[in-house]
Amino acid sequence: MSSLPTRLWGRLADSSIYFSFDRTGFERHQRAFRPDDLAVDLTGKRCLVTGANSGLGRAAAHALAHLGAEVWLLCRSEERGKVAEHDIREATGNPRVRLELLDLASRSSILAFADRLGETPVDVLVNNAGVLPDRRLETEDGWELTWATNVAGPFLLTSKLLPNLLGASGARVVNVSSGGMYSQQLDLRDIHWRNKSFDGVAAYAQTKRAEVILTELWAERFPDRDIVFNSMHPGWADTPGVSSSLPRFWRFTKNRLRNPRQGADTIIWLAACERIVGESGKFWFDRRPVSTHLLKRTRERSGDRQRLWDLCLEQAGLELPEIIGRREASGFPKLIEN
Ligand SMILES: NC(=O)c1ccc[n+]([C@@H]2O[C@H](COP(=O)([O-])OP(=O)(O)OC[C@H]3O[C@@H](n4cnc5c(N)ncnc54)[C@H](OP(=O)(O)O)[C@@H]3O)[C@@H](O)[C@H]2O)c1
């Protein structure tokens, strides 16, 4: 048990955000971690990680492979993906690490991947890939890139992989959000930024807010706990994504940033820890459930949560059966393509 001054300092530091999201925050929070939480053997588990060739996704894939899992690296670049595949195999001695090409910003790429996957059971899906572009870019589907990569793509992937996830026992979906989402209220009025000037940081935070809400909605729709959905934020970690998308922030904070393994810690924990079986629909930071709002003004407007769900389903071109979440005797809720 830590002393009163230490606890008071911890509370003060956490409320500052700066000394919570940074490396010192991780070092302080990890004192409460249970040492045996990650003393697990994931042999026989199949874990899929998007954006696994870089930063947090790579650190998570590495750790899951180290724990014995079969790890699929879902990457858009064959070249970068092959390097990660080779390096993780070499470093962990786990040959069950494989690259699969997948572009989260492309509907056809996600559908093709789901077809290739067939009926293979999936124990863990980590929706980690994310972008923060500094200008408005449109995907081949006509969607703004941040929305496509951070929201629509992961939603479609999760939907298409539901039968695979439900085909494993106790499947876990981990959605990687961001503390940046605390600054934004869900705003569905112009998600593709067609009628307003583009603000990359706001667009990013909006999508990260949407990811957290969708995690709660998925969990509500699957209360039987055969599958759990959780979201997390990593604090601030030194990754290629941060140094390239936020160069000024990176220059200012680089000596205080977490390393990628520290940033990925809660992803790995949510994917692997046995003690948390059944936890679903929560937002986690450094292995603790945390509030999804720090400000009153970011609370969702009435009806927006349902609208978000409906919009994502519509964009995915899918319908879930009315009894979504109820396991059918023969298998799973079937997805009906429109
Ligand atoms: N680092 C932090 O401090 C921090 C803080 C809050 C939240 N996050 C979140 O953590 C996640 C990982 O970020 P990171 O910091 O590790 O950044 P990163 O180093 O840039 O890694 C992002 C990964 O996503 C992949 N990716 C991007 N677009 C993709 C697409 N269309 N299809 C497939 N993969 C795609 C990238 O692939 P390429 O290599 O091909 O570009 C890369 O592998 C993101 O969701 C980010 O929002 C990070």
The ligand as an ORCA input file, in Angstrom:
! r2SCAN-3c Opt
* xyz 0 1
  N       0.996      6.416    -30.278
  C       0.147      7.081    -29.507
  O       0.534      7.866    -28.627
  C      -1.327      6.910    -29.689
  C      -2.171      7.665    -28.872
  C      -3.542      7.483    -28.988
  C      -4.049      6.554    -29.883
  N      -3.201      5.853    -30.680
  C      -3.807      4.890    -31.614
  O      -3.038      3.721    -31.643
  C      -3.173      3.074    -32.911
  C      -1.795      2.749    -33.445
  O      -1.119      3.976    -33.678
  P       0.461      4.111    -33.670
  O       0.770      5.268    -32.810
  O       1.083      2.805    -33.418
  O       0.685      4.600    -35.162
  P       1.548      4.002    -36.378
  O       2.922      3.706    -35.929
  O       1.359      4.989    -37.481
  O       0.797      2.671    -36.738
  C      -0.434      2.699    -37.381
  C      -0.612      1.415    -38.138
  O      -1.872      1.470    -38.803
  C      -1.668      1.054    -40.129
  N      -2.660      1.569    -41.049
  C      -2.980      2.850    -41.333
  N      -3.923      2.900    -42.268
  C      -4.221      1.620    -42.594
  C      -5.105      1.018    -43.496
  N      -5.887      1.735    -44.296
  N      -5.152     -0.329    -43.570
  C      -4.362     -1.084    -42.779
  N      -3.493     -0.567    -41.910
  C      -3.416      0.768    -41.815
  C      -0.290      1.582    -40.469
  O       0.199      0.953    -41.643
  P       1.359      1.655    -42.549
  O       2.663      1.388    -41.872
  O       1.187      0.979    -43.848
  O       1.037      3.128    -42.602
  C       0.439      1.190    -39.204
  O       0.796     -0.164    -39.251
  C      -3.968      4.033    -33.788
  O      -5.319      3.640    -33.825
  C      -3.829      5.363    -33.058
  O      -4.906      6.207    -33.306
  C      -1.861      6.016    -30.602
*
